Amino acid sequence: MRLFALLICLLPSRVFACDLALVLAVDVSGSVDRHEYRVQMDGLAAALRDGIVTEALMSQQARVTLVQWSGLSRQIQTVPWTAITSAQDVADLSDAIAADPRIWRNYSTAIGEALALSIDLLNAVPCGRKVIDVSGDGLSNEGAEPQTQRAALSAQGIIVNALAIETDDTDLTGYFFENLIHGEGAFVVTANGFEDYPDKIRRKLQRETTKQLSALTFR
């Protein structure tokens, strides 16, 4: 019995198949028009092709997926988990996101529900670090509030970062900071309108694909 216990202690620590699992959760609610949807998808595709982001995803053998989310019961994984082992994998993922058709366009904003689906998806990947990247332009106004998912997020050690697309005087950045982001090193990036989204999602992914050290807000 003592020998068995000793052997267990000498076994190597758990080895993960990848170092990073990343859910890209994109707002397609009614407040996002056709042009703004296109800006998000094209901007996200371009950000993934950024050299820093591509190298970070490759070095971590990352798994990446895309979720479109809107109102209650309207969240769906539209780009399946993609294993990143080469620059070509990133290019293929980028192309898939750029070509991803919009599923909904006339519904409310259920951020808590988007988190719930993302948590379920992360259960399927054996990765060391699990991150949900939420981008949106409005407060949650339907379904479960984002805060209700915190226990489940903590149980799995999931980090939630956010990109607040500011389009009015709501202070969405403050709302995301107080109610949405979660976990060690979680942060919010602010885009001043949809025209600012491509640059800010690139900067966000550059930061997000490396381990964060403190919870901060970036504008």
Secondary structure, DSSP 4 states (H G I P E B T S, - for coil): -HHHHHHHHHSPPP--SEEEEEEEEEE-STTS-HHHHHHHHHHHHHHHHSHHHHHHHHHTT-EEEEEEE-STT-EEEEEEEEE-SSHHHHHHHHHHHHTPPP---S----HHHHHHHHHHHHTT--EEEEEEEEEESS---SSS-GGGGHHHHHHHTEEEEEEEEE-SSS-HHHHHHHHT-BSTT-EEEEEESGGGHHHHHHHHHHHHTS---S-EEE-
